[in-house]
Amino acid sequence: MKVFVTGANGYIGLNVASAFRRAGHEVWGLVRSEKKAHTIATHEIRPVIGSMQHPDSYQQIAEQCAVLIHAAVDYQADTFSLDRKTIEVLLTAGKRDSQPKTVVYTSGTWVYGDTLGKTVDESASLRPAPLVASRPDIEQMVLNASEVWGVVVRPGCVYGRQGGLTGMWFDGPDKGRQLQVIGDGNNRWAMVHVDDLAEGYLRAAESGLAGEVFNLTDHSSASLRDMAEAVARATGYLGQTQFVPTDEASYTLDGFAECLALDQRVDSSKATRLLGWQPKHHGFIAEVDTYFQSWKAAQYA
């Protein structure tokens, strides 16, 4: 298949695009610059230089592809207005063919809000954190679109390789600063390794399913306090971990702080049942030394 990926140099986008290429598909990726184009070209991903703000820069390529994956997030812009605009463009491009195209939207488990100690699946009511309050409406645009096969992926917090959110824990100790965790550390994140996540996108796109939502999370249930202790061991950090109250962190992180303090248990058995997807990595703590070394190498790449 021919595949188009937005945010192809980003953490999720690059790993997803690479998974499709390893599976033998032709992959085009949207990037902003020649430097980033060179980076993805080394992964056998064909660069499309442009931006989400300028659909003309990528729409023609998107119309030629069978799978359109929106994996980009621009936090420097009006994030979800641009998100919606990009999905509108991809859905329009998806209709420019005699055969239905597959459009995959990257959402996230934060749309469930705090699960209050309960395990939720795709049938659960959504109570999104304010930061991602616009995502459910965009999800519905994709799921209800006519003439395309719409799929929504809800990843947990992604770890591995370049680092994801767990990279912020490595960053402080690596630079001689304090290890900080937002909240009291007793909450749990829904987690997924980036390679397992990429495999989930691949299976969803190849399945031919439409109108489906898939959680993609591993089976881990460690608290943030436990994960912070693992980070301290991996980095050789000997200081005290600072647990920053959410309201205090909100002064600098705004709505992001509330998301980091969510306590979530998210079930992904639907992806196992319908896609045959199984996470090969079973938690951040088990291989934290590997993740730290990989993150550190990425800082100097």
N, C-alpha and C positions, 0 to 999 in steps of 0.2 A: 504493500500500500504506500501511497504518498501521504506524508504526515507533516502538518505545520504546527509549530509550537511557539507561543508567545513567551517572552522571558527566557529564551533559550540559553542565556549565560547565567541565569539565576540558580539558586540552590536547588529548588525543585525542578525547574525547567531543564537545566542541563542534564541532570540525572535521568529525568523522564525521556528526554530526546535521545540520550545515549542508549537507554534500554530499547527503544524502538529501533535504533540503528543496529544494535547487536542482534535483534531479531530478524534483520534482513530488510527492513523497510527503508524507503528513501525519506529522509527527514530534512525539512527546512526549518530554520529557527530565526525568530525576530530578535535583532540586537540593535543597539544604538550607535555603535562606532566601529571603525575599521579594526581597532585593537581587539574588541570583543568578537568581531567576525573571525579574526585569526584564531582566537581561543577555541571557538566552537568548531571551526574547520578542522582542527587537529583531532576532533572526535568524529570526523566524517559527517558532520552536520552542515548542510549548505546554508550559508548566512544570507539573511535578508536584512539589509541595513535600513532602519526606519524607527518608528515609534508608534505606540498606541494612540498618541495624540494626532497622528497623521495616518489615517487608515489607507490613504492612497498608496502609502509606501509598502503595504503588504497585501492588500486585498486581492490583487491579481494572482499572486502565488497561492493564497488561501483558496481561491476558487478552483485551482487545479488539483487540490489535495482531497483525499477521501476522509481524512481524520483531522480535525481542528481542535487543538488543545490550548486552553487558556490557562497558563501557569504563571503569569506575570502579576505583580502587585507594585504599584507606584505610590509609595508613601509620601513623595514630594508633591503630588498632585492632589486634587479632590478625589481621593482614592476610589470610592465606590461609584461616583458618577462616571469616572473613566472606565471602571470595571464594567458598568452597565453598557456604556457606549461600545466597548470592545466586543462584548457578547452580542450586541445588536449587529455589529458588522460581521462577526463570524456566523451568526445565524442567517444573515442575508447571503453571505458567500456559500453557506451550506445548501441553499436552495438552487444554486446555479449549476445544476447537473441533473441528468436523467435518473441517476441513482442517488438515494439518500446518503448524505454525508453524516459522519458521527461528530458531534460537538461535545467536548468534555470540559466541564467547568470545575475549577479548583475552589472549593469552599473550605470547610474546616470544622472540627468538632466544637469549636467555641460557639457555634450556633445553638448548641444544647444548653448553654449556660452552665451553672453549677448543678451537678446531678444529685447533690444532697446524699451521697453515699450509695445511691442506687445505680445499677447498670442499665444503660439505655441503648436502644438500637434505632434503626432508621425510621421506625414507626412512632417514635416518641415525639411529643409536642416540642416545638422549638421555643426556647427562651434565651435568645441570643444576648451575649454581652453587648452593651451599648456600642462598643467599637465596631462590631460586625453586624449591627442591626439591619443593615441594608442587604446582607447576603441572602436571606431566605427569599426575598422577592426576585433576586437575580437567578437563584436556583430554579424558581418556578418558571421564569422565562425560558430556561433551557429545557426543563422537563415537559413543558406544555407546548413547545414549538412544533409546528406542523412542517412536514416535508424534510425534517432532519431527525436523526436519532440522537436525542439528548441524554447525556449522562452527567451526574454530579458526583464528584469525589470529595469526601470529607476526611482529610488526613488528620491524625493526631499530631502532637508536637513532634517534629521530625528531628532525628539525630543521625550521626554518622558522617563520614567523609569530611566535607568542609565545615560542618559544625552545627548549623541551625541554631535554635534557641539555646541549646546547651553550650554553644560556643561562648555565650556571655559569661557563663560560670568559669570557663577556662581562662578567659581574658584577664580577669582581675589578678588571680594568683600568678599567672605567667608574666605579668608586668609589675609584680611586687605590690599589688594593691589588695584590698580586702575582698574576700569571697562574699558576695552578696546574694541573698535570695529574697524575692518579694513574698511577703506574707509570713506566716509562722512556721512554714515548712512541713506542716502536717497534711497538707493537701497532696493529691496525686494527679498527675497529668496522664491523659491518654497519649501514648507514645507510638512511634513507628520509625524503623530504620529507613533511610532514604532509598536504599536498594529495594527493600520490600515494597515501599510506596510506588516506586517506578514500575515494578512488576505488576502492581495492581492496576495502574493506568493501562499498561500494555494488554493485560487480560480483559479489561473492560472494553477497550477499543476493538479488540479482535473478536469479542463475543457476539457482536451484532445485536446486543440488547439495547433497548431504548426506554426512556422514561424512568430510569432507575437511579437510585441514590446508593452509594456504597461508602460505608465507614471503612477506613483502613487504619487499623491500630494493632499493636502486638498484644501479648498476653501479660505484660509486666504490670506490677501494681505497687512499685516502690514509692515511698513518699519523697517529696522534694528534700526533706531533711536527710534521708538516706542517700539520695543522689548527690547532695552537696558533700557528704562525708566521703563518698567515693571519689569525687572531684579532688578533694583535699589530698587524699592518698595518692592519686595519680599525678598531681602537680607538685607534690612535696610541700604543700601549704601547711604551715604549723600554727597559723593564727586562729582566731575565733571567727566562725561564720556569722555574718551580720544578717539577721532576719529583719527586713525593713517593712514596717506596717504599710498596708496597701494604701491608706489615705495619705501617708507621708510620701510614698513613691509616686502617687498620682500628680504631685506638683511638677515632677520632671517627666514622667512617662504618660501622663494623662490617662486615657482609657485603656492603654496597654497594660498598666499595672493591674487593673481588675481582671483582665484575661489571664495574667500570669498567676493570679491567686485562686483561680477556679479549681475546684475539686471535681474530677471527672472520672467516671468509669464507663467506657464505651465499648460495646460489643460489635465485632466484625464478622460474625458467623455467616451473614448473608453473602459476603464476598467469597467465603469458603464454599458455601453451598452452590452459588450460581456461577462463580468464576473459577473454582478450584484453587483459589488463592490461599496460601499459608505463609505467614511470616517466618522467615528463616532465622531472624534475630529476635531474641526474646527478652530484651531489656537493655537499658543504658548501662547499668552497673556492671553486668557480666564482662564487658569488654571495654571498660572505661579507659584503660591505659592505651588501647589501640585508638580510640576515638580522640583522645587528647593528642597523641602523636600526629594523627591525620590532620586534625584542626590546626595544629602548630605548623605543620608543613605547608598547609594552604595559605597561611598568613604571609609566607615568604615566596610563594609561587609567582 
